[in-house]
């Protein structure tokens, strides 16, 4: 692999990866393989592993990078490929059954990003739908290979995914999607049949192999997963202890606010009160419009004062998530050419009545100034950065840390003075703190501290975690059930939010201390958002020198 710069090497890697995984190409807005799906069999993973090894060998031969962008590009590329090898060596791809981060879920999400305006685009989509049976057959082969080696998902995850796929089948999701896209009748029949076959395989053939698989993954697997999600070798026990101190701090702040909302109440009771006495939006279309107003209003208020946004970033769309999605709202980034805009997605979970107290801060997180400003700015900088830095090499702790920082920023700037909306912000903070506690606690089977207000001295189990979550988080039961499955299925991802925010805040305060009275928050924001992806091994230090 002959390259002139580290960006060349990173871009060559992205192009080769997109050829092997056409879903990545769609996410990036590249033309590669829009009528194909990735090989989800063991051979497909082996091809990705070979690509990673070749790129790492080229990195070893390239020497030391010189300037900032090249240095950051080289470090990111090495870290991401090394962390991918770490989880691959443990066989995580052989047991990847989970409701949010699994290959089937990713495939469906990317299908919803595909354009269908032209006959050519609809032909590509139809070809992709026709390729679903082969992709699912490859995935089945991978899970069989894992089961043969004793590498299986926990039964709780398998049961949840079987139920999830069942809901898609009941709604004829593939058929409805194809009809909405303007494809001929019957275009999704084979995809629907393949989905039913995968559901049956998981329920009847795979599930019996999982009976003895534990919910928690243990120390070795957890540390490898944390590296994948954070770009750092973090000490889980230090993070666990720190999160408990944050829990007590935020709980005390919630108690004061609860007294303002409903005198004499607890934080949890105040949140229940807000479900019926706060702002309520009725109707799916109405809530989509209300959330769009929140993002448009944030752009208008922040532009020129706390950020300087290019015209491309001023467009972001609120969407309703497809039926059968996990409970949490999410964001999908724009294509690198901005032909597809950034989008926030609200799962309705069958509801048509939406209390707003906990959605305002969430949309600052998902949209503006959260994920949209960061990931769209990366796309804007793709002429200077590699595509790897701008998209393909993103690290959860960086992007989720920024989004949680964005919620805090809006609170600092006075956008959350309404008591209900501010309780929603504090509840969002508490949810991310509890994520750290129970994610680490469940996977490492840690003990609940003696000063905990609930379950003190016991060791974490999923049942204890769900009980604790329900006591101190204001989200509804369906959401919390989905969240718990998410943490068990994607170990380490849940802790990336709060630990990423900690790194962003530390970097900002270090930069403020270095500049003193001349510190310019707007300039710092734009410089920080223009660096591209960084792991927590590097993030705070890079932010501190801006």
SELUM-799073 format. One record per residue (C-alpha): residue in one letter; z, x, y. Coordinates in steps of 0.5 Angstrom, whole numbers, plus 2048, in hexadecimal, padded with zeros to 3 digits. Layout:
! residues N
aZXY...
This chain:
! residues 546
x800800800x7FD804806x80180280Dx801804814x807801816x80D7FD813x80B7F7816x8047F8812x8087F980Cx80C7F380Dx8067EF80Fx8027F1809x8087EF804x8087E8808x8017E7806x8027E97FFx8087E57FEx8047DF801x7FF7E07FCx8047E07F7x8087DA7FAx8037D57FEx8097D1800x80B7D7804x8047D7807x8057D0809x80B7D180Cx8087D7810x8027D3812x7FE7D880Ex7F77D580Bx7F97D9804x7F87D47FEx7FA7CD802x7F77CA7FBx7FB7CE7F7x8037CE7F4x8077D47F2x8087D67EBx80F7D47EAx80F7D77E3x8127DE7E1x80B7E17E2x80B7DF7E9x8127E27EBx8107E87E7x80A7E97ECx80F7E87F2x8137ED7EFx80E7F27EEx80B7F17F6x8127F27F8x8137F97F4x80C7FB7F7x80E7FA7FEx8157FD7FDx8118037FAx80D803801x813803805x816809802x80F80D803x80F80B80Ax81480F80Dx81980D813x817807818x81780981Fx818804824x81C7FD824x8177F8822x8157FD81Cx81C7FF81Ax81E7F881Ax8187F6816x8197FC811x8207FA810x81F7F380Fx8197F480Ax81E7F8806x8247F4806x8207EE804x81C7F17FEx8227F47FCx8277EE7FCx8217EA7F9x8217EF7F3x8297EE7F3x8287E77F1x8227E77EDx8267ED7E8x82B7E87E7x8267E27E5x8287DD7EAx8207DB7EAx8217D97E3x8277D47E4x8247D27EBx8267CA7EBx8297C77F1x8287C27F6x8267C57FCx8247CC7FBx8207CB7F4x8187CC7F3x8177C57F2x81B7C37F9x8177C97FDx8107C67FAx8117BF7FDx8147C2803x80E7C6804x8097C0802x80C7BC808x80A7C280Dx8027C280Bx7FD7BF810x7F97B980Ex7F57B8814x7EE7BB811x7EA7B980Ax7EB7C1809x7F37C080Ax7F37BA805x7EF7BD800x7F47C3800x7FA7BF7FFx7F77BB7FAx7F57C17F6x7FD7C37F7x7FF7BD7F4x7FA7BE7EEx7FE7C57EDx8057C27EDx8057C17E5x8037C87E4x8087CA7E9x80E7C67E6x80C7C97DFx80D7D07E1x8147CE7E4x8157CB7DDx8137D17DAx8187D57DFx81E7D17DDx81C7D17D6x81C7D97D6x8237D87DAx8267D47D5x8247D97CFx8287DE7D3x82E7DA7D4x82C7DA7DCx82D7D27DDx82F7CE7E3x8357CA7E3x8357C37E0x8377C07E7x8317C37EAx82C7C17E5x82F7BA7E5x82E7BA7EDx8277BC7ECx8257B77E7x8287B17EBx8247B47F1x81E7B47EDx81F7AD7EBx8207AB7F2x8197AE7F4x8167AB7EEx8197A47EFx8167A47F6x80F7A77F4x8107AD7F9x80A7B07F7x8057AA7F7x8087A87FDx8077AF800x8007AF7FEx7FF7A8801x8027AA808x7FD7B0808x7F77AC807x7F57AE800x7F27AA7FBx7F67A67F6x7F87A97F0x7F87B07F3x7FF7B17F2x8007AE7EBx8007B47E7x8057B77ECx8097B17EBx8097B27E3x80B7B97E4x8117B77E8x8137B27E2x8127B87DDx8167BD7E1x81C7B87E2x81C7B67DAx81C7BD7D8x8227BF7DDx8257B97DAx8247B97D3x8227C07D1x8257C57D6x82C7C17D8x82F7C27D1x82E7CA7D2x8327CA7D8x8397C77D5x83D7CD7D6x83A7D07DCx83F7D07E2x83F7CD7E9x8417D47ECx83C7DA7EBx8427DF7EBx8427E67EFx83C7E97EDx8377E47EEx83B7E17F5x83A7E87F8x8337E97F7x8327E27F9x8367E3800x8317E9801x82B7E5800x82E7E0805x8317E480Ax82D7EB80Ax8347EF809x8397F1804x83F7EC806x8467EC804x8477E5801x84E7E5801x84F7E8809x84A7E280Ax84E7DD807x8557DF80Ax8517DF811x84E7D8810x8557D680Fx8577D8815x8517D4818x8537CE815x85A7CE818x8577CF81Fx8527CA81Fx8577C581Bx85C7C6821x8567C5826x8547BE822x85B7BC822x85B7BC82Ax8547B982Bx8567B3826x85C7B182Ax8577B0830x8527AC82Bx8577A8828x85E7A982Ax8637AA824x85D7AC81Fx85C7B181Bx8557B581Cx8527B2816x8557AB818x8517AC81Fx84B7AE81Bx84B7A7817x84C7A481Ex8467A7821x8427A481Bx84379D81Ex84579E825x8407A4828x8397A4829x8357A0824x82E7A0823x82A79B81Fx82479C81Bx8207A2818x81B7A281Ex8207A2823x8257A7821x81E7AC820x81D7AA827x8247AC829x8247B2826x81E7B4829x8217B3830x8277B782Ex8227BD82Dx81D7BC833x8247BB838x8267C2835x8207C5837x8207C283Ex8277C483Fx8267CB83Cx81F7CE83Ex8207D3844x8277D3844x8297D583Dx8237D783Ax81C7D883Cx8177D4837x8107D5836x80B7CF837x80B7CF82Fx8127CE82Ex8137C8832x8107C382Cx8157C2827x8147BB823x81A7B781Fx8187B4818x81B7B0813x81C7B480Dx8187B1806x81C7AD802x8207B17FDx8227B7801x8297BA801x82E7B7806x82E7BC80Bx8297BC811x8247C2812x81F7C6816x8187C8814x8157CE818x80E7CE81Cx8087D1819x8077D881Cx8017D5820x8057CF822x8007CA81Fx8067C781Bx80C7C6820x8137C781Fx8167C181Cx81D7BF81Ax81E7BA815x8247B4814x8257B280Dx8277AB80Dx82A7AA806x8287A2807x82B7A180Dx82979D813x82F79E817x8317A581Ax8377A781Ex8357AC823x83C7B0824x83A7B581Ex8337B5820x8337B8827x8367BF825x8327BF81Fx82B7BE822x82D7C4827x82E7C8821x8277C581Dx8237C5823x8247C782Ax8277CC82Cx8287CE824x8237CF81Fx81D7CD823x81E7D2829x8207D8824x81A7D681Fx8157D4824x8167DA828x8157DF822x80F7DB821x80D7DD828x80F7E4827x80B7E5821x8057E9825x80B7EE826x80F7ED820x80C7ED818x80C7E6815x8117E9811x8167E9817x8147E381Ax8147DE814x8137E180Cx81A7E580Dx81E7E1810x8267E180Ex82A7DB80Ex8307DE811x82C7E0817x8287D9818x82E7D5816x8337D981Ax82F7D9821x82E7D181Fx8367D181Fx8367D5825x8327D0829x8367CA827x83C7CE82Ax8387D0830x8367C9832x83E7C8832x83F7CE836x83A7CB83Bx83D7C483Bx8387C0838x83E7BE833x8437BB838x8427B4834x8487B3830x8447B182Ax83F7B682Ax8447BB82Bx8477B9825x8417B9821x8407C0824x8477C2821x8467BE81Bx83F7C381Ax8437C981Bx8487C7816x8437C5811x8407CC811x8477CF811x8497CB80Bx8427CD808x8457D4808x84B7D3805x8497CE7FFx8437D27FEx8467D97FDx84C7D57FAx8487D17F4x8447D77F2x8497DC7F2x84F7D77F0x8537D97F5x85A7D77F7x85B7D27FDx8607D5801x8687D3802x8677D1809x8617CC807x8627C5809x85F7C2803x85F7C57FBx8637CB7FDx8647D07F8x85F7CD7F3x8587D17F1x8527CE7F4x84E7C97F0x8487C47F2x84D7BE7F1x8527C27F6x84C7C47FBx84A7BD7FBx8507BA7FDx8527BF802x84B7BE805x84C7B7805x8537B8809x8517BC80Ex8497BB80Fx8477B4813x8407B480Fx83F7AE80Ax8407AE803x8397AF801x8387B5806x83E7B8803x83C7B77FCx8357BA7FDx8387C0801x83D7C27FBx8377C27F6x8337C67FBx8397CC7FCx8397CC7F4x8327CC7F3x8307D17F9x8367D67F9x8377DA7FFx8337D6804x8387D2806x83C7D7809x8367DA80Dx8377D5813x83E7D7815x83E7DE814x8377DF817x83A7DB81Dx8407E081Dx83B7E681Dx8377E3823x83D7E2827x83F7E9826x8387EC828x8397E782Ex8407EA830x83E7F182Fx8387F0833x83C7ED839x8417F2839x83C7F8839x8387F583Fx83E7F2843x83D7EE849x8357EF848x8357EB841x82F7E6842x8307E183Cx8297DE83Dx8267E583Cx82B7E7836x8297E0833x8217E1833x8227E9831x8267E782Bx8217E1829x81B7E682Ax81E7EB825x81C7E781Ex8207E7818x8267EB817x82B7EC812x8337EC813x8337F3812x82F7F4818x82F7EE81Cx8367EF820x8347F6822x82D7F4824x82F7EF829x8357F382Cx82F7F882Fx82B7F2832
